[in-house]
Amino acid sequence: MTANLAGARKARLNATAVALSLVSALAILIGIVVIGRNLVLSSTEATDFAQYYLAGKRTLEGLSIYNGLIPAAEAIGLRGLWIDSFPYPPLFALMVMPLSTLPYSWALLVWYSLSLIFFDASLLLVMLARGIEIPPYRAVLLSGLLLFLLPTFIHLSIGQVELLLLLVLVAAWRGYRQGNRWLPGALVGLATGIKLFPGALLLYFITKREFKSLVAATVTLLGFLAVTVASLGLPEHLDYVRKALPAVAPFLSSLGNHSLSGLVYSGFWLVQSSGQWPGPSPVAVCLAALLSLSALGATCWACWGGEQSRGSLDLEFSLFFIAMILVSPISFVYYQVFLIFPLLIFVGAPWHVRGRSRLAFSLVLICSFISYYLPLLPALLGLGEKVPDLFILARIFPVLAFYAWNISLLARVKRLAASG
């Protein structure tokens, strides 16, 4: 009987995997058509992926990745590169070097296809670990909805890196859930080496006194640092601080920066309403730091102590996923692909079976969906292309709502555990 149940469960999960693969195959086909159309129409507009591609190409040529990217883009027929510097630490430039050996359009297609694989693999890892069994047609609907939701759609359209980071961090969660302490630390170290903000997850290991994970993360970071210094030289790392960070600083006050710091800087920027951004005022810097530190403190406090079950572990990890988005100095809407993980954790929670909880969570999802598309409303209603600033700022609502919902679920789990 047990063997039959296990076989049936495995068959359902296999069917789910096939369904997810079919959705991704369709998306890849769409990507081929879109990229092919751009080739036919000789489109030369650079995406964010162009930054990665050019950084890898210049690394192969022994040139600096922190200046000269705009002329390099123009040399291969690309225009519209947003800054002249590679915006990330040097590690990712080494990782994309193999793609830089291909023509740009082919490299873009490969990266697009890999991003879909990262997306599918992340969903399947969570579903397998949580034992989420859904019919294949629902898997198609779920993956299709998540795939074409605004954060994922924008991520794929500009060729960003967050879906790779999502897979790495989901793998870290699954390894930790299975009792492994070295691998999760190493994976968080890898993610932090690619982009700095996943380093917020190191605080989770501190709250749980998981020194093995901290050691693994530190060794991984130092190991990759040694590799990049040996490959690119120390001056390139200094240029990351001297050139790349100042180049992205003006984006701190962008209305599209949906982090706590972004809210503060945008507020001060809207009040000033002056032409060129002069840099954050000391008051704005202090307030942004205070809000971010408060969010990290509240997250650590919520996860501190208590007997840990798998349910509480999942909610603690998902809480840090959300906090990671909030406290990142820059957090555009495509960063919210990380909300896929908390969403799957919430959906699998038994409390949503109750009518009141299910209704409340449904309202959160509906309001989150609306907030993503509010900036499109004036154009849809024929009111012109001018978008109210609050409509753009409203896109932080899903992150704040998920954070509050996660806190409430985690508190409920811990109360139940304490009551025995």
C-alpha positions, 0 to 999 in steps of 0.5 A: 500500500505504501509503495503504491502511494509513493508510486502515485505521488512520484507519478504526479510530481513527474507529471507536474515536471512535464507540465512545467517543462511544456510551459517553458518550452512554449516560452522559449519558442516565444523568445526565439520568435521575439529575438528572431524578429529583432534580428530581422528588424536590426534592433540594436537596443541593449538589454541588461544582459548586454552588460554581462555579455560585454563584461565577459567579452572584455574579460576575455580580451584582458580589458577593464570591465569597469569602464569602456562598456558603452563604446564596446557596445556601440562597436557591436551595434548596440545602443542604450547601455545605461552605464559605462561600467559593469554594475556587479562584483567581478565574479559574474563577469568570469561566469558569463565568459563562455556566453561572450564567445557567441554572437550577441543575439545567440548569447541572449537566446541561450541566457533567456533559455537558461533563465527559464530552466532556473525558473522551472528548477526553483519551482520543482525544488520547492514543490518536491521538498514541500510535497506539493502535489497538483494536477498537471493542468494546474501546474501549467496555470501556476507556472504560466501565471508566475512566468508572465507576472510583471516581475518575471516578465520584466526580468526575462525581457531585460535578461537579468540574473535574479532567477539564477540567484533564486535557484541558488538560494532555493537549493540552499534552503533545501539543503539546510532543510535536509540537515546539511549545514556546509552546502547552504553556507557555500551557496549563500556565499556564491550568491553573495559573490554574484550580487551583494544583497543575498548576504542578508541571509548570513544573518539567518545563520547567525540567529540559528548559531549555524557556524558551519554555514557561516564558515562555508560562506566565508570560505566560498567568498574568500575562494572566489575572491582569490580566483577573481583577483588572480584572474583580473587583478586587484585594481579591477576590484578597487574599480568596482568600489571607485567606479561601479558603485558611484555609477549606480548611486543615482538609481537609489532615488529612482521611483522604480527602486522598491526597497526601504532605502528607495522609498526614503530617497524617492521621498526626499527627491520628490520634495526637492524636485530639482534637476540633477540628483545631488546625492542623498542628504545625510538625513535621508541616509540616516533614515534609510539606514535606520529603516533597513536595520530595523527590518533586519532586526525585526526579521532576526528577532522573529526567527530567534529561538524556539524549537524549530520544525520544518514548518517554522524553518520554511517560514523563517527562510521565506521571511529572510527572502522577503527582508533581503528585497526590502533592505537591498539599497537598490531593488527594482521590480524584477527583484520581486521574482524572489517572492515566488519562494514565499508564495509557494511556502504560503500556499502549502501552509495548512492555515490557508484551508480555513475560509478566513485565512484563505480570503485574507490571503486572496485579497493580498494576492489581488492587491499585489497583482493590481499594484504591479499594473497600476502604472499602466492604468492611465494609458489604458484609460486614455488619460495620457502617458503621465504616470502618477508617482504613487502608482509607481511607488505602489509596487513595493506593496507586494513585498510589504504585504508578504513580509507582514503575512510571513510574520503572522504565519511564523508567530502562529507556528511558534505559538502552536509549538510553545503550547505543545 
